[in-house]
Amino acid sequence: LDPGTKYYYKCGDSKIPAMSAEHVFETLPLPSPTSYPHRIAVIGDLGLTSNSSTTVDHLIQNDPSLILMVGDLTYANQYLTTGGKAASCYSCAFPDAPIRETYQPRWDGWGRFMEPLTSRVPMMVIEGNHEIEPQVAGITFKSYLTRFAVPSEESGSNSNFYYSFNAGGVHFIMLGAYVDYNSTGAQYAWLKEDLHKLDRTVTPWLAAAWHPPWYNSYSSHYQEFECMRQEMEALLYQYGVDIVFSGHVHAYERMNRVYNYTLDACGPVYITVGDGGNIEQVDVDHADDPGKCPSAGENLPEFGGVCHLNFTSGPAKGKFCWSKQPEWSAYRESSFGHGILEVVNSTYALWTWHRNQDNYKEDSRGDHIYIVRQPELCFDTPPAKQRGQQTNETAATSAKWMQAFSLFIMAIIVTRSL
């Protein structure tokens, strides 16, 4: 297919005849520092509920040209067992259930539900914990792997659980949290090679996505994937990732630029959008609320080890939880919704988050911010010529000198429609 081209098509068999209605879609632009998708929608933990319908209806009004789905698509794995009701702790509610079912009619229904969008807008997906669907003989992720095609081979990956792709001047890295993410494993080796080959003169923006967030101030899933952060964060920071999208926590949260739990002008902006509308309702408790700090024995990951830690510096020194909203947490709200990323040029991108309850108001935004790339703060030469590789002394000096100023500028440009 040619880039930036509109195509009309029908699905089915004309010999019967049995053909669908005519659909239309437009392909994305070629990688270029001056060409970007019109709008990139980001959704997580969508499911198939009335809240999901509101999310998708609102999303259609925002007219995206690309959808980024950051895991937990259908919740088909617990639909029959729970009678369509939520189970915050599946093993607690159903201790005698030998496996979580994989209910294919629910997957089919979700596909029909998404057709008004996915028939005309490309959707890139990454797996969440509800896609694991463990079956007999150790089979996992069967529905996810069968129903979605991703450019793993094209991006040099040997697994559909992690891959990368370009959308105009944005390079997206999709990482798997429920397969080996250790620095000695295949995914880490692929990630390192993908980042090394990246040319920031062609794709200035570098975004990453995986399902469970590393930075999260809600009680739910608090520090759940700390092991993954400790394995991979330094590599993403070294190559100057600009934005990270995650889901899993059923609420919205946007972080200040952060690295290793410390405000850092060279760190990514982490955004959690696990608020698509699933059957498990929204998360409302914060780990810094009185009595809401989870114990170290809670929030155990469904894959990987446990690396819970106490903070070693700052206001939360020596504690597992902060006593107030962490300084790296910029904005958080317990509402269903979705996000839109509009990349303006190689320097500016507008991020907006839209609440479902504001669905029928014109131009309503729950949170919006201009994300500004400032590679000159973190690289001694333009980062594209370094293929994203960060230097040490110059970057550290510039980052420290500019950190307070950048945070001040951030405070100025952030506006909220409450």
Secondary structure in CASP SS format (residue, H / E / C, confidence):
PFRMAT SS
TARGET T0000
AUTHOR 0000-0000-0000
METHOD secondary structure of the structure
MODEL  1
L C 1.00
D C 1.00
P C 1.00
G C 1.00
T C 1.00
K E 1.00
Y E 1.00
Y E 1.00
Y E 1.00
K C 1.00
C C 1.00
G E 1.00
D E 1.00
S C 1.00
K C 1.00
I C 1.00
P C 1.00
A E 1.00
M E 1.00
S C 1.00
A C 1.00
E C 1.00
H E 1.00
V E 1.00
F E 1.00
E E 1.00
T C 1.00
L C 1.00
P C 1.00
L C 1.00
P C 1.00
S C 1.00
P C 1.00
T C 1.00
S C 1.00
Y C 1.00
P C 1.00
H C 1.00
R C 1.00
I E 1.00
A E 1.00
V E 1.00
I E 1.00
G C 1.00
D C 1.00
L C 1.00
G C 1.00
L C 1.00
T C 1.00
S H 1.00
N H 1.00
S H 1.00
S H 1.00
T H 1.00
T H 1.00
V H 1.00
D H 1.00
H H 1.00
L H 1.00
I H 1.00
Q H 1.00
N C 1.00
D C 1.00
P C 1.00
S C 1.00
L E 1.00
I E 1.00
L E 1.00
M E 1.00
V C 1.00
G C 1.00
D C 1.00
L C 1.00
T C 1.00
Y C 1.00
A H 1.00
N H 1.00
Q H 1.00
Y C 1.00
L C 1.00
T C 1.00
T C 1.00
G C 1.00
G C 1.00
K C 1.00
A C 1.00
A C 1.00
S C 1.00
C C 1.00
Y H 1.00
S H 1.00
C H 1.00
A H 1.00
F C 1.00
P C 1.00
D C 1.00
A C 1.00
P C 1.00
I C 1.00
R C 1.00
E C 1.00
T C 1.00
Y C 1.00
Q H 1.00
P H 1.00
R H 1.00
W H 1.00
D H 1.00
G H 1.00
W H 1.00
G H 1.00
R H 1.00
F H 1.00
M H 1.00
E H 1.00
P H 1.00
L H 1.00
T H 1.00
S C 1.00
R C 1.00
V C 1.00
P C 1.00
M E 1.00
M E 1.00
V E 1.00
I C 1.00
E C 1.00
G C 1.00
N H 1.00
H H 1.00
E H 1.00
I C 1.00
E C 1.00
P C 1.00
Q C 1.00
V H 1.00
A H 1.00
G H 1.00
I C 1.00
T C 1.00
F C 1.00
K H 1.00
S H 1.00
Y H 1.00
L H 1.00
T H 1.00
R H 1.00
F C 1.00
A C 1.00
V C 1.00
P C 1.00
S C 1.00
E C 1.00
E C 1.00
S C 1.00
G C 1.00
S C 1.00
N C 1.00
S C 1.00
N C 1.00
F C 1.00
Y C 1.00
Y E 1.00
S E 1.00
F E 1.00
N E 1.00
A E 1.00
G C 1.00
G C 1.00
V E 1.00
H E 1.00
F E 1.00
I E 1.00
M E 1.00
L C 1.00
G C 1.00
A C 1.00
Y C 1.00
V C 1.00
D C 1.00
Y C 1.00
N C 1.00
S C 1.00
T C 1.00
G C 1.00
A H 1.00
Q H 1.00
Y H 1.00
A H 1.00
W H 1.00
L H 1.00
K H 1.00
E H 1.00
D H 1.00
L H 1.00
H H 1.00
K H 1.00
L C 1.00
D C 1.00
R C 1.00
T C 1.00
V C 1.00
T C 1.00
P C 1.00
W E 1.00
L E 1.00
A E 1.00
A E 1.00
A E 1.00
W C 1.00
H C 1.00
P C 1.00
P C 1.00
W C 1.00
Y C 1.00
N C 1.00
S C 1.00
Y E 1.00
S C 1.00
S C 1.00
H C 1.00
Y C 1.00
Q C 1.00
E C 1.00
F C 1.00
E H 1.00
C H 1.00
M H 1.00
R H 1.00
Q H 1.00
E H 1.00
M H 1.00
E H 1.00
A H 1.00
L H 1.00
L H 1.00
Y H 1.00
Q H 1.00
Y C 1.00
G C 1.00
V C 1.00
D C 1.00
I E 1.00
V E 1.00
F E 1.00
S E 1.00
G C 1.00
H C 1.00
V C 1.00
H C 1.00
A C 1.00
Y E 1.00
E E 1.00
R E 1.00
M E 1.00
N C 1.00
R C 1.00
V E 1.00
Y E 1.00
N C 1.00
Y C 1.00
T E 1.00
L E 1.00
D C 1.00
A C 1.00
C C 1.00
G C 1.00
P C 1.00
V E 1.00
Y E 1.00
I E 1.00
T E 1.00
V E 1.00
G C 1.00
D C 1.00
G C 1.00
G C 1.00
N C 1.00
I C 1.00
E C 1.00
Q C 1.00
V C 1.00
D C 1.00
V C 1.00
D C 1.00
H E 1.00
A C 1.00
D C 1.00
D C 1.00
P C 1.00
G C 1.00
K C 1.00
C C 1.00
P C 1.00
S C 1.00
A C 1.00
G C 1.00
E C 1.00
N C 1.00
L C 1.00
P C 1.00
E C 1.00
F C 1.00
G C 1.00
G C 1.00
V C 1.00
C C 1.00
H C 1.00
L C 1.00
N C 1.00
F C 1.00
T C 1.00
S C 1.00
G H 1.00
P H 1.00
A H 1.00
K C 1.00
G C 1.00
K C 1.00
F C 1.00
C C 1.00
W C 1.00
S C 1.00
K C 1.00
Q C 1.00
P C 1.00
E C 1.00
W C 1.00
S E 1.00
A E 1.00
Y E 1.00
R E 1.00
E E 1.00
S C 1.00
S C 1.00
F C 1.00
G E 1.00
H E 1.00
G E 1.00
I E 1.00
L E 1.00
E E 1.00
V E 1.00
V C 1.00
N C 1.00
S C 1.00
T C 1.00
Y E 1.00
A E 1.00
L E 1.00
W E 1.00
T E 1.00
W E 1.00
H E 1.00
R E 1.00
N H 1.00
Q H 1.00
D H 1.00
N C 1.00
Y C 1.00
K C 1.00
E C 1.00
D C 1.00
S C 1.00
R C 1.00
G C 1.00
D E 1.00
H E 1.00
I E 1.00
Y E 1.00
I E 1.00
V E 1.00
R C 1.00
Q C 1.00
P H 1.00
E H 1.00
L H 1.00
C C 1.00
F C 1.00
D C 1.00
T C 1.00
P C 1.00
P C 1.00
A C 1.00
K C 1.00
Q C 1.00
R C 1.00
G C 1.00
Q C 1.00
Q C 1.00
T C 1.00
N C 1.00
E H 1.00
T H 1.00
A H 1.00
A H 1.00
T H 1.00
S H 1.00
A H 1.00
K H 1.00
W H 1.00
M H 1.00
Q H 1.00
A H 1.00
F H 1.00
S H 1.00
L H 1.00
F H 1.00
I H 1.00
M H 1.00
A H 1.00
I H 1.00
I H 1.00
V C 1.00
T E 1.00
R C 1.00
S C 1.00
L C 1.00
END
